[in-house]
Amino acid sequence: MSLTTARSLDVNFWGAVQSTSAALPHLKRTRGRIVVTASATGWNPVPRMIFYNAANAALINFFETLRSELGSEVGITIVTPGWIESEMSKGKFLKEHGGVEVDQEYRDAQIGLFPVEYAKNCARAMVQAARQGDRYLTVPSWFGTMYLWRVFAPEVVEFCYRLLYMHRHGGGDQTDAPSKTMAQGGGKQMLYPSSLRSSDVKSD
């Protein structure tokens, strides 16, 4: 297992699992609520993010199982955001040796034609979902339609992802995908928050 893979699992899975384990006795006494921030990639197989996707799929399954075991003792809201304004959507990625690099071209190839939601809107939706006792929340809400495609037409989803993300132009690498072309061809002004359109991103 590479250092990048191990760190992805540590941050995206074990961090949430271990902190929940420590807090669970208190949550049971106070009948509290857990708000889990996973990712839509836990059920939406976006290419070139295989270990990140797997970590989030494991996280979702863990908390769904925990909810079955706890019943009404502790509430659990599982949040599966799509593309949200964040350090990752600014272009920060883990390197092979575990460091951080800024690669906005790779970011453009990953996000492609999908609009990026403002972080403040995601935060508001999460607070509202927790107050209402919702079991699930997907932000932005329209991204939930992707789940229906995933369930009822998985072959179509796979075909579209291969077309958008895995197509090579003239033997070039996979970051020359049509999704990158769409993002860079003026699409950033419409699809990205202003914080993502800046090339001045700190790598620390």
C-alpha positions as CSV (number, residue, x, y, z in Angstrom):
1,M,0.0,0.0,0.0
2,S,1.4,3.4,-1.0
3,L,1.8,6.2,1.5
4,T,-0.8,8.2,-0.5
5,T,-3.3,5.4,-0.2
6,A,-2.7,4.9,3.5
7,R,-3.1,8.6,4.2
8,S,-6.4,8.7,2.2
9,L,-7.7,5.8,4.4
10,D,-6.5,7.4,7.6
11,V,-8.1,10.8,6.9
12,N,-11.3,9.7,5.1
13,F,-12.1,6.5,7.0
14,W,-10.2,5.8,10.2
15,G,-10.3,9.4,11.4
16,A,-14.1,9.4,11.5
17,V,-14.4,5.8,12.8
18,Q,-12.0,6.3,15.7
19,S,-13.4,9.7,16.8
20,T,-16.9,8.2,16.7
21,S,-15.8,5.2,18.8
22,A,-14.4,7.6,21.4
23,A,-17.5,9.8,21.5
24,L,-20.1,7.1,21.3
25,P,-20.6,6.6,25.1
26,H,-21.3,10.3,25.6
27,L,-23.6,10.4,22.5
28,K,-25.6,7.5,23.9
29,R,-26.0,9.2,27.3
30,T,-27.1,12.5,25.7
31,R,-29.0,11.0,22.7
32,G,-26.9,13.0,20.4
33,R,-26.4,13.1,16.7
34,I,-23.5,12.2,14.4
35,V,-23.1,14.2,11.2
36,V,-20.8,12.3,8.9
37,T,-19.1,14.1,6.0
38,A,-18.4,11.5,3.4
39,S,-18.5,12.1,-0.4
40,A,-20.8,11.4,-3.3
41,T,-17.9,9.4,-4.7
42,G,-18.8,6.7,-2.1
43,W,-21.6,5.7,-4.5
44,N,-20.6,7.6,-7.6
45,P,-17.6,5.9,-9.2
46,V,-15.6,9.0,-10.6
47,P,-12.5,7.7,-12.4
48,R,-9.0,8.3,-11.2
49,M,-10.0,8.6,-7.6
50,I,-10.2,4.9,-6.8
51,F,-8.8,4.9,-3.2
52,Y,-10.6,8.1,-2.2
53,N,-13.9,6.6,-3.6
54,A,-13.2,3.3,-1.8
55,A,-12.5,5.1,1.6
56,N,-15.8,7.0,1.3
57,A,-17.8,3.9,0.3
58,A,-16.4,2.2,3.4
59,L,-17.3,5.2,5.5
60,I,-20.9,5.3,4.3
61,N,-21.3,1.6,4.9
62,F,-19.8,1.8,8.4
63,F,-22.2,4.5,9.5
64,E,-25.2,2.8,7.9
65,T,-24.3,-0.4,9.8
66,L,-23.8,1.6,13.0
67,R,-27.2,3.2,12.6
68,S,-28.8,-0.2,12.3
69,E,-27.1,-1.3,15.5
70,L,-27.8,1.8,17.5
71,G,-31.4,2.3,16.5
72,S,-32.8,5.5,18.0
73,E,-30.1,5.8,20.6
74,V,-27.9,8.1,18.5
75,G,-29.0,9.9,15.3
76,I,-26.8,9.7,12.3
77,T,-26.9,12.1,9.3
78,I,-24.7,10.9,6.4
79,V,-23.6,13.8,4.1
80,T,-22.5,13.0,0.6
81,P,-21.3,16.2,-1.1
82,G,-20.6,16.5,-4.8
83,W,-18.0,19.0,-5.9
84,I,-17.8,21.6,-3.1
85,E,-15.5,24.6,-2.7
86,S,-12.5,23.2,-0.8
87,E,-8.8,22.7,-0.7
88,M,-9.2,19.7,-2.9
89,S,-11.3,21.5,-5.5
90,K,-8.7,24.3,-5.5
91,G,-6.3,21.7,-6.9
92,K,-4.5,20.3,-3.9
93,F,-3.7,16.5,-4.2
94,L,-1.5,14.1,-2.3
95,K,1.8,13.1,-3.9
96,E,3.1,9.5,-4.0
97,H,5.5,10.2,-1.1
98,G,2.6,11.7,1.0
99,G,3.3,15.4,0.4
100,V,0.8,17.9,-1.1
101,E,1.0,19.4,-4.6
102,V,-1.1,21.9,-6.5
103,D,-2.2,20.7,-9.9
104,Q,-5.1,22.8,-11.3
105,E,-4.9,21.1,-14.7
106,Y,-5.6,17.7,-13.1
107,R,-8.4,19.4,-11.0
108,D,-10.0,20.7,-14.2
109,A,-9.9,17.2,-15.7
110,Q,-11.6,15.8,-12.6
111,I,-14.3,18.4,-12.1
112,G,-14.9,18.9,-15.8
113,L,-18.4,20.2,-16.5
114,F,-19.8,19.9,-13.0
115,P,-20.7,23.1,-11.2
116,V,-18.9,23.6,-7.8
117,E,-21.1,24.5,-4.8
118,Y,-20.0,27.2,-2.4
119,A,-18.8,25.9,0.9
120,K,-21.1,28.2,2.9
121,N,-24.1,26.7,1.1
122,C,-23.0,23.2,2.0
123,A,-22.5,24.2,5.6
124,R,-26.0,25.7,5.9
125,A,-27.5,22.6,4.4
126,M,-25.6,20.3,6.8
127,V,-26.8,22.3,9.8
128,Q,-30.4,22.2,8.6
129,A,-30.2,18.5,7.9
130,A,-28.9,17.8,11.4
131,R,-31.6,20.0,13.0
132,Q,-34.3,18.2,11.1
133,G,-32.9,14.8,11.9
134,D,-32.4,13.8,8.3
135,R,-30.8,10.4,7.6
136,Y,-29.0,11.5,4.4
137,L,-28.0,14.8,2.7
138,T,-26.5,15.3,-0.8
139,V,-25.2,18.7,-1.7
140,P,-25.9,20.2,-4.1
141,S,-29.4,18.6,-4.2
142,W,-29.4,18.1,-7.9
143,F,-26.4,15.8,-7.6
144,G,-28.8,13.3,-6.1
145,T,-30.1,12.5,-9.6
146,M,-26.7,10.9,-10.2
147,Y,-27.6,8.3,-7.6
148,L,-30.7,7.4,-9.6
149,W,-28.7,6.9,-12.8
150,R,-26.2,4.8,-10.8
151,V,-29.0,2.5,-9.5
152,F,-31.1,2.2,-12.7
153,A,-28.7,2.7,-15.5
154,P,-25.1,1.9,-14.2
155,E,-23.9,1.0,-17.8
156,V,-24.8,4.5,-18.9
157,V,-22.9,6.1,-16.0
158,E,-19.9,4.0,-16.8
159,F,-20.0,4.8,-20.5
160,C,-20.2,8.6,-19.8
161,Y,-17.4,8.5,-17.3
162,R,-15.1,6.6,-19.7
163,L,-16.0,9.1,-22.4
164,L,-15.4,12.2,-20.2
165,Y,-12.5,11.1,-18.1
166,M,-10.6,8.3,-19.7
167,H,-10.4,9.3,-23.4
168,R,-6.9,10.0,-24.7
169,H,-6.2,12.6,-27.3
170,G,-3.5,11.5,-29.8
171,G,-1.9,9.2,-27.3
172,G,-1.7,11.9,-24.6
173,D,-2.2,11.3,-21.0
174,Q,-5.6,11.0,-19.3
175,T,-5.7,14.6,-18.1
176,D,-6.3,15.6,-21.7
177,A,-9.8,14.3,-21.3
178,P,-12.9,16.2,-22.8
179,S,-13.9,17.1,-19.2
180,K,-10.7,19.2,-18.9
181,T,-11.4,20.9,-22.2
182,M,-14.9,21.8,-21.2
183,A,-13.7,23.3,-17.8
184,Q,-11.0,25.4,-19.4
185,G,-13.0,26.6,-22.5
186,G,-14.6,29.4,-20.6
187,G,-16.5,27.1,-18.3
188,K,-14.7,28.1,-15.2
189,Q,-16.4,31.5,-15.1
190,M,-19.8,29.8,-14.9
191,L,-19.0,26.6,-13.0
192,Y,-16.4,27.6,-10.4
193,P,-16.6,29.9,-7.3
194,S,-14.1,32.8,-7.5
195,S,-11.8,31.1,-4.9
196,L,-11.2,28.3,-7.4
197,R,-10.4,30.5,-10.4
198,S,-7.3,31.9,-8.8
199,S,-3.9,30.2,-9.7
200,D,-2.4,31.5,-6.4
201,V,-3.0,28.4,-4.2
202,K,-0.7,27.6,-1.2
203,S,0.6,24.1,-1.1
204,D,1.1,23.9,2.6
